[in-house]
Amino acid sequence: MPTPQQRTVLHLDLDAFFVSVEVLRDSRLRGLPLIIGGSSDRGVVASCSYEARKFGVHSAMPIRMAKRLCPDATIISGDMEAYSRYSRLITDIIRDSAPSFEKSSIDEFYLDLSGMDRFFGNWKWSLELRDTIIRESGLPISFGLSTNKMIAKVATGEAKPNGKLHVPQGTERPFLDPLSIRKIPMVGNKTYRTLRNMGVQYVMTLRQIPRDMMERLLGQSGRILWQRANAIDDTPVVPYTEAKSISTEMTFEQDTINVQRMRSLLLGMTEKLGFKLRQQQRLTGCITVKLRYANFDTVTRQLTIPYTANDQLLIQKAIELFDRLYDRRMRIRLLGVRFSHLIQGHHQINLFHDTQKEIQLYQAMDRMKRKYGAQAILRAKALGEGRQRPDINPFMKG
């Protein structure tokens, strides 16, 4: 294993990914202030072009406010199916070239290139990979190359749009020092305000604060923040595999032919797995439904779907799969559902058509589940025909 000083990490990030896909599909959108999100004034911004960002528009902003800031913006609904398709294309290109990579979100990748310098030259190899991605996908992509994941990610941010930046070993601190503390991953609005109230604006100042003081101020987060300001990050690149999944299944005490009950149970199982996805800040790109008949014949059917953690979409697809799968008039002894092709990501990228009120409702439901348990609030249909819904324990598979 290479020491942290010997590591070489490449971070790749597709520029304004959703916007870039839309521009690729319709070149008339190029150079325009473009907003992707809910189609009504009650919707939210899922993504926006750099031209729109100049007016102060940003993701998660209410569409009504974005229109006031940028009245000439073109607003279109998102197409998660298209974005997922391009994400998988980029993943395949990287998989064909990279010895090891981590897919940290739908549009973001880390590659561990440690040891490759003796054979290739990491900068040249990274340039060639970027050129291949641009040529084969038509999408702009930026990258940062350095000695750890954090520095590489910050370098990518500085290289955008459609650029590249190398921060060699020994230059990490001078690179970080003049940057705003906002550039450090994990510095959110609350932490930023706390540090600014202390007079801390740049990374160099943050780096000079004693670590013990940072820990007293912000706890464990303060220690991690101090390490990052000092260019320390030992986080490994976790190899990406689409075999990872979360799943749950139920064996009935008595074999059943009650289709309505099975649909209700499947709805509840899917809803609970969706909550687990959101807890882990993950999205799924594939759903599988499993049935075992009374004669022990086991059948499955799976469907590749747009990356999502949205209960409504997941439930719809699960029920569709069940209806296609259950084609014998025979009793069922087991029912199961599995989400696979998991990536890191946030629920909001699925909410192109949701209103701000609906988003707040989903968030409130999840808060109740986190506080009181996943059974605290359920869709009425998950309870079936007045039956008490049995407890379902989803589990992780590696």
PyMOL commands that set and color helices and strands:
alter all, ss='L'
color gray80, all
select helices_A, chain A and resi 4-6+17-25+27-29+50-53+63-69+80-97+116-118+122-137+149-159+172-176+181-183+189-197+203-208+211-218+220-229+259-279+311-325+347-350+356-372+380-383
alter helices_A, ss='H'
color red, helices_A
select strands_A, chain A and resi 9-14+34-37+45-48+74-76+101-105+108-112+141-146+164-166+245-256+282-293+298-308+332-340+343-344+395-397
alter strands_A, ss='S'
color yellow, strands_A
deselect
rebuild
show_as cartoon
